[in-house]
């Protein structure tokens, strides 16, 4: 990936890799749309989780995970503010894979 998205490698990818080490994340991808329509995203960040139970955490677990990736919660907050200057968030979706039983 080129340098188009400088925060993805050190932050987003590091967070996904930490999830893989914990066994929560099975995989992730970075599909980019070449010619997005108006008001549609040009980059998707899908993550495949082991199951929905990985989101069932105590209140301190996410803080510990964030501090492990960013170095501290203060650094995470600082980077979150900086990241907002680079993007225009257009919402999020939660697609679920359906499988045939028979």
Backbone as CSV, one residue per row, in Angstrom:
resi,resn,N_x,N_y,N_z,CA_x,CA_y,CA_z,C_x,C_y,C_z
1,UNK,0.840,-1.179,0.000,0.000,0.000,0.000,0.881,1.236,0.000
2,UNK,0.518,2.202,-0.820,1.270,3.446,-0.892,1.032,4.269,0.368
3,UNK,1.603,5.450,0.413,1.476,6.310,1.581,0.209,7.122,1.634
4,UNK,-0.830,6.703,0.932,-2.081,7.466,0.894,-2.744,7.587,2.266
5,UNK,-2.571,6.574,3.075,-3.253,6.528,4.356,-2.225,6.268,5.461
6,UNK,-1.495,7.293,5.858,-0.376,7.091,6.789,-0.759,6.534,8.154
7,UNK,-1.992,6.736,8.591,-2.356,6.241,9.922,-2.751,4.767,9.904
8,UNK,-2.997,4.199,8.738,-3.478,2.817,8.706,-2.418,1.813,9.130
9,UNK,-1.200,1.979,8.686,-0.165,0.996,9.016,0.193,1.014,10.503
10,UNK,0.568,2.148,11.070,0.992,2.100,12.477,-0.150,1.944,13.468
11,UNK,-1.327,2.324,13.103,-2.428,2.331,14.069,-3.465,1.259,13.759
12,UNK,-4.163,1.412,12.650,-5.249,0.483,12.326,-4.709,-0.925,12.155
13,UNK,-3.641,-1.068,11.378,-3.076,-2.399,11.149,-2.524,-2.990,12.446
14,UNK,-1.832,-2.169,13.233,-1.282,-2.651,14.508,-2.395,-3.138,15.425
15,UNK,-3.503,-2.429,15.426,-4.641,-2.829,16.246,-5.220,-4.157,15.764
16,UNK,-5.340,-4.330,14.448,-5.857,-5.593,13.901,-4.885,-6.745,14.175
17,UNK,-3.598,-6.499,14.052,-2.599,-7.539,14.323,-2.636,-7.945,15.798
18,UNK,-2.838,-6.977,16.687,-2.972,-7.293,18.113,-4.199,-8.164,18.338
19,UNK,-5.276,-7.871,17.623,-6.487,-8.695,17.707,-6.250,-10.108,17.201
20,UNK,-5.436,-10.238,16.149,-5.109,-11.574,15.638,-4.302,-12.362,16.668
21,UNK,-3.371,-11.685,17.346,-2.567,-12.364,18.375,-3.431,-12.823,19.541
22,UNK,-4.457,-12.030,19.877,-5.378,-12.424,20.948,-6.332,-13.525,20.487
23,UNK,-6.439,-13.715,19.173,-7.364,-14.709,18.633,-8.743,-14.150,18.346
24,UNK,-8.918,-12.841,18.490,-10.215,-12.210,18.255,-10.456,-11.929,16.775
25,UNK,-9.401,-11.583,16.051,-9.501,-11.209,14.644,-8.990,-12.355,13.778
26,UNK,-9.808,-12.787,12.818,-9.397,-13.844,11.895,-8.685,-13.269,10.677
27,UNK,-9.051,-12.064,10.289,-8.426,-11.437,9.141,-8.986,-10.056,8.885
28,UNK,-8.310,-9.317,8.005,-8.763,-7.988,7.617,-8.277,-7.695,6.207
29,UNK,-8.945,-6.745,5.558,-8.613,-6.381,4.178,-8.731,-4.875,4.007
30,UNK,-8.233,-4.386,2.890,-8.316,-2.965,2.573,-8.817,-2.760,1.143
31,UNK,-10.041,-3.151,0.825,-10.521,-2.922,-0.535,-10.746,-1.434,-0.804
32,UNK,-10.217,-0.988,-1.936,-10.339,0.414,-2.319,-11.150,0.501,-3.607
33,UNK,-12.098,1.401,-3.645,-12.950,1.601,-4.807,-12.252,2.598,-5.734
34,UNK,-12.085,2.221,-7.001,-11.395,3.088,-7.950,-12.184,4.342,-8.302
35,UNK,-13.475,4.190,-8.489,-14.304,5.327,-8.881,-15.580,5.340,-8.041
36,UNK,-15.477,5.788,-6.784,-16.677,5.784,-5.939,-17.709,6.788,-6.438
37,UNK,-18.973,6.461,-6.233,-20.041,7.389,-6.565,-20.085,8.491,-5.512
38,UNK,-20.762,9.556,-5.814,-20.889,10.666,-4.866,-21.424,10.169,-3.533
39,UNK,-20.827,10.630,-2.487,-21.237,10.341,-1.113,-21.049,8.872,-0.720
40,UNK,-20.207,8.159,-1.443,-19.888,6.780,-1.083,-18.391,6.687,-0.791
41,UNK,-17.998,5.791,0.100,-16.587,5.698,0.480,-15.709,5.158,-0.651
42,UNK,-14.438,5.552,-0.613,-13.483,5.022,-1.583,-12.582,3.963,-0.954
43,UNK,-12.722,3.761,0.338,-11.922,2.770,1.045,-12.787,2.090,2.101
44,UNK,-12.717,0.778,2.129,-13.426,-0.003,3.143,-12.392,-0.681,4.027
45,UNK,-12.713,-0.870,5.277,-11.806,-1.502,6.231,-12.503,-2.688,6.904
46,UNK,-12.837,-3.733,6.146,-13.538,-4.865,6.755,-12.617,-5.716,7.629
47,UNK,-13.152,-6.140,8.739,-12.425,-6.995,9.683,-13.296,-8.209,9.953
48,UNK,-12.709,-9.391,9.891,-13.442,-10.617,10.208,-13.087,-11.037,11.630
49,UNK,-14.088,-11.034,12.492,-13.889,-11.403,13.887,-14.250,-12.864,14.106
50,UNK,-13.674,-13.441,15.134,-13.938,-14.840,15.472,-15.417,-15.069,15.727
51,UNK,-16.014,-14.184,16.493,-17.450,-14.224,16.784,-17.827,-12.910,17.473
52,UNK,-19.075,-12.712,17.739,-19.512,-11.464,18.372,-19.122,-11.386,19.841
53,UNK,-18.741,-12.495,20.435,-18.343,-12.497,21.842,-17.059,-11.705,22.076
54,UNK,-16.265,-11.469,21.030,-15.029,-10.697,21.211,-15.323,-9.252,21.610
55,UNK,-16.559,-8.796,21.393,-16.947,-7.445,21.784,-17.491,-7.387,23.208
56,UNK,-17.626,-8.529,23.845,-18.163,-8.616,25.194,-17.003,-8.487,26.183
57,UNK,-16.604,-7.243,26.454,-15.418,-6.967,27.267,-15.772,-6.194,28.527
58,UNK,-14.885,-6.264,29.496,-15.038,-5.396,30.664,-14.690,-3.973,30.238
59,UNK,-14.998,-2.997,31.052,-14.737,-1.605,30.689,-13.243,-1.295,30.591
60,UNK,-12.403,-2.011,31.323,-10.976,-1.698,31.275,-10.224,-2.436,30.162
61,UNK,-10.801,-3.487,29.595,-10.128,-4.222,28.516,-9.825,-3.359,27.295
62,UNK,-10.798,-2.608,26.760,-10.486,-1.782,25.589,-9.399,-0.738,25.873
63,UNK,-9.405,-0.161,27.073,-8.369,0.808,27.421,-6.992,0.159,27.422
64,UNK,-6.893,-1.034,27.954,-5.612,-1.748,27.975,-5.167,-2.093,26.560
65,UNK,-6.100,-2.502,25.709,-5.767,-2.829,24.327,-5.321,-1.583,23.564
66,UNK,-6.002,-0.482,23.785,-5.650,0.773,23.123,-4.280,1.255,23.573
67,UNK,-4.020,1.208,24.863,-2.716,1.637,25.387,-1.594,0.757,24.846
68,UNK,-1.864,-0.529,24.652,-0.836,-1.431,24.121,-0.472,-1.068,22.682
69,UNK,-1.431,-0.621,21.893,-1.167,-0.267,20.495,-0.552,1.125,20.375
70,UNK,-1.093,2.093,21.114,-0.665,3.486,20.980,0.439,3.898,21.946
71,UNK,0.655,3.134,22.988,1.633,3.515,23.998,0.982,4.110,25.237
72,UNK,-0.122,4.821,25.061,-0.880,5.377,26.183,-2.234,5.839,25.668
73,UNK,-3.171,6.032,26.584,-4.493,6.524,26.186,-4.420,7.965,25.704
74,UNK,-3.522,8.752,26.319,-3.356,10.146,25.889,-2.859,10.209,24.444
75,UNK,-1.913,9.368,24.102,-1.390,9.316,22.732,-2.491,8.867,21.766
76,UNK,-3.318,7.926,22.180,-4.424,7.464,21.339,-5.404,8.599,21.065
77,UNK,-5.733,9.379,22.095,-6.645,10.512,21.910,-6.036,11.546,20.963
78,UNK,-4.749,11.811,21.124,-4.054,12.773,20.264,-4.085,12.316,18.802
79,UNK,-3.820,11.052,18.559,-3.818,10.534,17.195,-5.227,10.492,16.616
80,UNK,-6.225,10.265,17.447,-7.608,10.244,16.974,-8.011,11.623,16.469
81,UNK,-7.609,12.649,17.157,-7.910,14.010,16.723,-7.195,14.300,15.412
82,UNK,-5.928,13.947,15.294,-5.178,14.171,14.071,-5.794,13.410,12.896
83,UNK,-6.262,12.222,13.136,-6.833,11.391,12.084,-8.102,12.020,11.512
84,UNK,-8.861,12.713,12.340,-10.108,13.319,11.891,-9.873,14.404,10.848
85,UNK,-8.690,15.013,10.834,-8.411,16.042,9.830,-8.185,15.435,8.452
86,UNK,-7.940,14.125,8.367,-7.625,13.471,7.102,-8.806,12.759,6.467
87,UNK,-9.880,12.593,7.168,-10.948,11.768,6.613,-12.309,12.424,6.754
88,UNK,-13.215,11.895,5.989,-14.607,12.302,6.051,-15.394,11.026,6.287
89,UNK,-15.692,10.725,7.527,-16.385,9.489,7.863,-17.803,9.530,7.321
90,UNK,-18.178,8.447,6.642,-19.497,8.398,6.019,-20.380,7.327,6.632
91,UNK,-20.065,6.921,7.833,-20.880,5.926,8.502,-20.182,4.587,8.570
92,UNK,-20.887,3.612,9.061,-20.322,2.277,9.144,-21.421,1.250,8.923
93,UNK,-21.007,0.049,8.569,-21.947,-1.034,8.355,-21.440,-2.263,9.095
94,UNK,-22.322,-3.173,9.358,-21.950,-4.440,9.981,-22.476,-5.569,9.108
95,UNK,-21.750,-5.889,8.030,-22.201,-7.001,7.190,-21.946,-8.329,7.880
96,UNK,-22.820,-9.272,7.648,-22.659,-10.603,8.228,-22.711,-11.630,7.109
97,UNK,-21.805,-12.581,7.176,-21.750,-13.621,6.165,-22.835,-14.654,6.424
98,UNK,-23.548,-15.015,5.376,-24.561,-16.051,5.458,-24.020,-17.297,4.773
99,UNK,-24.265,-18.441,5.368,-23.796,-19.696,4.788,-24.982,-20.641,4.625
100,UNK,-24.961,-21.402,3.533,-25.988,-22.410,3.316,-25.734,-23.582,4.261
101,UNK,-26.787,-24.099,4.861,-26.659,-25.250,5.757,-26.622,-26.540,4.956
102,UNK,-27.442,-26.656,3.947,-27.492,-27.865,3.123,-26.975,-27.583,1.739
